[in-house]
């Protein structure tokens, strides 16, 4: 099944801003937006943002999501060492009737 | 406190079967879709299956159709994944995930190897 496209890695400096992208198509990201997850090594994923920019309670305002057409973005401002993690996007694909994931982006905070 | 606790993982030979269980607590279980998501060693996340609140709506990723069956028991606040005809590529940590990605268990490791 077709997945979403994410860059494998992004590196940014401490206190800088990182923007991670996730590209799908009109049946997935372009239809209902993307969900963003953060995963630290050895831990289960954690929800950051659900479809467009619905941020769960407890998630820092430094994390914000947006979408333009078939591409979703997660912007992380004021990067901190604890932001170093793998970030995954996901979307419901209405043509497949399945959730699809991106391959993940490894964010390194320099 | 929301908890999802998976069990049932282990080592199984190719062609074998396993049944995973996920016990939920701390939220109104029968209000939510439930999912299984897996992660092969060193790889990304892959959604496996989901089931709606009363079990009448179920979806699977193509690679497990006909081999895996998801089910739930709302009286026991539990969701299950029956896995048959297991293959090496099914080796992964299997996570139980609830609601709209809000709730995750710690995962249970399934290893398919002879």
Interface residues (C-beta under 8 A of the other chain):
Chain A: X1 X35 X37 X39 X44 X45 X46 X47 X50 X51 X56 X86 X88 X90 X96 X97 X98 X99 X100 X101 X102 X103 X104
Chain B: X35 X37 X44 X45 X46 X47 X50 X59 X60 X61 X62 X63 X95 X100 X101 X102 X104 X105 X106 X107
